[in-house]
Amino acid sequence: MNFKQFGVLLSISTILGLNAIATKVLADEPSITFGDAIGSGGCKVADQLVGEDGRTLSLILDNFSAFNGQRQKCILRVQSFIPSGFIVQNVQVLYQGTTDINSKSKGTSLNRTYSFSGGALGQAVAPPKTSKFTSSKAFAEQDEITVLAATGLCSGGGQGLLGINLTAQSSPGSSIFVDTADINAGDVILFFDLKRC
């Protein structure tokens, strides 16, 4: 075997070795079991998709928009089951949507508040969030929610409920849609960061 053949063999074995390590690390990562998400008020959850990492949840919303001076509320509740020996460290929530704003309009806004119930999630530390939009555009707003672990939580995972209260507000001559490409559906993506107790 010459040096070039040895180098190629070494490169291939390194790539395969790294791939096996990455696969093992992914297999060891904890997953969350999500119950059915519920939407009420001015929206409904049309579908939900759990990410391959087992800690990401995409919610597809229907009927969450506000037109020409309307105000629309959406109350989301997400049931989660945290694996034994882990706690939630923080939660990231991404909202994707579009705004259509007339030049004489005062624009639109999207307000968010969060609450956790059930010891498995701990206590949410997140002040109310507001995003204001004064021009027509697609938007992606991400919130980071810090979680304070409940006392004695590390005895073993458990059940928790994440509450999200949303308000979409439009002024005359404007509209806001919490959606992606399909104007009739909305998209909210949640990512739970877990850490071992």
N, C-alpha and C positions, 0 to 999 in steps of 0.2 A: 504494500500500500504506500503510495507516495504522499508527500506532504499536502498536496491539493486535495486528494481524496480524504485524507484524515481531517482536514479543515472543514470540508463539506459535511462529513459524518458528525464532527463535533458540533457544527451549527445546527444540524437537524436534531441531534439528541438534546441540545440546549433548548431549542424551541419546544420539542415534545415534553421535556422536563418542566419547563415553565408552564406549559399548558396544563399538565397534570397537577402542578401545584395550585394554579389558579382555579381549576375545577374543584380541587379538594377544599380550598378556602371558601368557594361559593357554596359547596355542600354543607360546610360547617356554620354558615351564617344563619341566624335565627329567622324564622318566618312568623308572621302574624296571620291569624285566621280572622277574616272579616265576615261579619254578618251582613244582612241586607241593609243597605243605606236607605234612609227614608227622607223624602223631601215634602214639605208642606208649606202652606202660606200661598206664595205665588209661583211655585215651581214643583216639579216632580222629577224623581230620578228615573230616567228612561232605561238606563243600563249602568252596570259597573264592571270594571275590568281590573283584576289583580295583576300587578306586574310580575315578571319572572323572578325578581328579587324577593318576593313574598312580603315586602314592606311598603310597596307603592300601590295606591288605589286610585283609579281614574273614575270619576263620576260623570256620566253623560246626562245633562239636564234638559228638560223640555220646558218651554213656556217661561223662561226667565229673561225678561226684557222690559224696558220702560220707554214709552214713546211720548213725545210732545207734552211734557209737563207731568207725566205720570210718575208715581212712586210705586215700586214693586218690592215686596219682601219675599225672602226665601229662607226657610228654616230647614237645615240639614242635620241629620243625626246619623252618626256612623258607629256601629257596634264593632268592637274589636276584642280579640282574645290574645293576650300577651303570653309567650311561652314561659314556662317555669324557669326561674333563675335569671330573668332579664327584666329590665325596666325601660320605659320610654325616656329618652334623654331630651329630644326635641322633635317637633313636627314642622314640616315645611308644607305650605299650601300654595299652589299655583292656580291663578285664575286667568283664563284666556278669553278674550272677547273683542268686540269692535264697537266703535262709537261713530255716529253719523251726526255732524253738528253743522247747522246753518251758521253763516257768518255773523248774524245778529243775535245768535243764541248765547246764553251764559254757560252752556256745556252740560256735562253729566258727571255723576259721581257713583262710586261703588264703596259702600261702608261694610265693614266686617267686625264682628265680635266673636269670641271663642269661649267655650266652657268645657270642662271635663267632669265627668262623674264616674264613680267607681274607682276603688283604690288602685287598680292595675295601671291606670294612666297617670296617677299623681295629680298635681295641681298645675293648671295652665297659668303662665305668666305672660300675658300679652295685652297691652292696652288696645282700645278700639283703633281700627285702621280705617283711613279714608283715602281713596285715590280720586283726584279730580281730573277731568279731561275737557280741554277747551278746543280741540281740533279733531277732525275725523281721522281715525286711525285704528289699526289693530293693536291690542294691548296684551301684555303678559305681566301680571302683578303677583309677586311672590311675598308671602308672609312667613316669618320664622317665629315659632312659638316655643319658648323655653318651658321645660317641664320640671317642676320640683317634685322629687320622689316623696311619696307618702311614707310615714313612719312604719317600719315593719313590712314594707312592700316586698322585700327580697325573699320572703318566705316562699315565694313561688308564683310569678306571673299573675294571671287572672283576667277578669272581664272588665271592660271600661267602655264608656260612651263619649265620643267627641261630638260636641254641639257647635255648629257654625250658623250664625245669624247674619244674613246678607240683606242689604237694601240697595237697590238700583234706583237712582233718581235722575230724571231728565228734566230739562227746562224747556219751555216752548221753542220749537224749531230744532229739537235734538232728540236722539234716541241712543240707547245703550243695549247691547246684546252680550250676554256672557256665553260666548260660543267660539267655535273654531271655523272651519270652512262652511259647515252647514248652519245657515242662519236660524234654523228651527231647533237646534240642539245646543246645549252648553257643555262646557268642559271644566271640571275642577279636579286637580291632581293633588293627592296627599302622599307625603313620604314620611314614614315613622323611623326615626333614628333610635335604635336600641343599643343598650350597653349591658354587659354582664354585671350582676350584683357583686 
